[in-house]
Amino acid sequence: MDVVLHRMSLAEYLAWEAHEAGRNEFWRGDVFAMVGGTRGHGRVVANPLRDLGNHLDDTPCQAFSENMKDQVGDEAVLYPDVFVTCDHRFWSSRCCSHRPRATTAARSSPSTAGSNRCANMR
């Protein structure tokens, strides 16, 4: 179950989250804490990340894992499990991607289906 930690604007979230030790997602003004992963979830994320990374060699695109943020307009800042970006502006940004080519979210169990905010954004 998702519990809203805070309500804030996108600018407030970006300033606040830059100093947080944990990961927090922003969704239409609500801020949610991200829970730690499991071994199974780690493998589900690692396999496509490795394959995508290998496939993208010698291209201007790169694959990233759940430790990098993806900003979706002014609506959301998410930590997708895997995403690919070819946007050269992202290479110099320490914050987030703004134009991913592909985004995936692993669903480790049926209980996480309701909290998959990524599915509603693309």
KACOR-V615924 format. One record per helix or strand of 2 or more residues. SS is the DSSP state (A for helix, B for strand). FROM is the first residue (numbers start at 1). LEN is the number of residues. Records with the same first field share a line. If there is no record, write none. Layout:
# KACOR-V615924
SS: FROM-LEN ; FROM-LEN
This chain:
# KACOR-V615924
B: 4-4 ; 24-4 ; 30-4 ; 62-4 ; 69-4 ; 76-3 ; 82-4 ; 96-2 ; 100-5
A: 10-8 ; 39-17 ; 88-5 ; 110-6 ; 117-4
